[in-house]
Amino acid sequence: MARFAFAVLVTFAVILVAQASDPELTTDFFVPEGVNKTTLTADYFTSTVLRGGVTVVAPAKIAVKRITSALDSLPSLTGLGVSSALIKYLPGGINPHHTHPRGTEILYLLEGTLTVGLVDTTNKFFTKVLEAGDVFVFPKGLVHYQINLGKKPASAYVAFSSSNPGTVSLPITLFGSGIPDDVHKAAFKVDGYVVDKLQLPFNM
Ligand SMILES: *[C@@H]1O[C@H](CO)[C@@H](O)[C@H](O)[C@H]1NC(C)=O
């Protein structure tokens, strides 16, 4: 009996966790404030921003086009628990160490090869060189990256289990946010010169 009660408890806990990203809608879909629902057309459920793909503008080696529930993107996604992005990586292009606090990410590699890495909460590191057609999942909240170590461009379509998964990019969060140098010196056991070097790309 105790075991049954425990199972029920765990099930409820899992349901709560599963719903933690996007609260459930009590209507068919979200309608922005001030919009008359009867005037909506199929355009409300359409995004055309990926037409023509995504273009990398030098000196960057990576470009991302996101489709989220943001009002200037695809607000009909609000509360539906999904969003997506198209990413292009030139050779050497990196999507640096980051996490998505509100969503799991699933990546489908359209072209090229792509090296992916992730670290779990036990500090175990996982990495893989993906080939076109491969699918890889980055569990919610875990630190991960993608880098094109190949000689040709790579493109990926990614989807998230949240209409607004959020991104915490570690380089800018750590070294471009104003965290005092003394904190970095103590945390990483390095001198101010190293800290300045790490902050430089964000102080220009
Ligand atoms: C919404 O639009 C419909 C059709 O144009 C109109 O009949 C209705 O009065 C509008 N409702 C509001 C609240 O403006």
The ligand as an SDF file (V2000), in Angstrom:
LIG
                    3D

 14 14  0  0  0  0  0  0  0  0999 V2000
  -15.3380   41.1300  -33.6290 C   0  0  0  0  0  0  0  0  0  0  0  0
  -15.4920   41.1280  -35.0360 O   0  0  0  0  0  0  0  0  0  0  0  0
  -16.7660   40.7190  -35.4550 C   0  0  0  0  0  0  0  0  0  0  0  0
  -16.7340   40.6020  -36.9950 C   0  0  0  0  0  0  0  0  0  0  0  0
  -16.1480   41.7090  -37.5860 O   0  0  0  0  0  0  0  0  0  0  0  0
  -17.8030   41.7360  -34.9710 C   0  0  0  0  0  0  0  0  0  0  0  0
  -19.0930   41.3170  -35.3480 O   0  0  0  0  0  0  0  0  0  0  0  0
  -17.7250   41.8150  -33.4580 C   0  0  0  0  0  0  0  0  0  0  0  0
  -18.5900   42.8220  -32.9810 O   0  0  0  0  0  0  0  0  0  0  0  0
  -16.3110   42.1030  -33.0020 C   0  0  0  0  0  0  0  0  0  0  0  0
  -16.2310   42.0140  -31.5530 N   0  0  0  0  0  0  0  0  0  0  0  0
  -15.6440   42.9740  -30.8260 C   0  0  0  0  0  0  0  0  0  0  0  0
  -15.6300   42.7230  -29.3400 C   0  0  0  0  0  0  0  0  0  0  0  0
  -15.1660   43.9820  -31.2830 O   0  0  0  0  0  0  0  0  0  0  0  0
  1  2  1  0
  1 10  1  0
  2  3  1  0
  3  4  1  0
  3  6  1  0
  4  5  1  0
  6  7  1  0
  6  8  1  0
  8  9  1  0
  8 10  1  0
 10 11  1  0
 11 12  1  0
 12 13  1  0
 12 14  2  0
M  END
$$$$
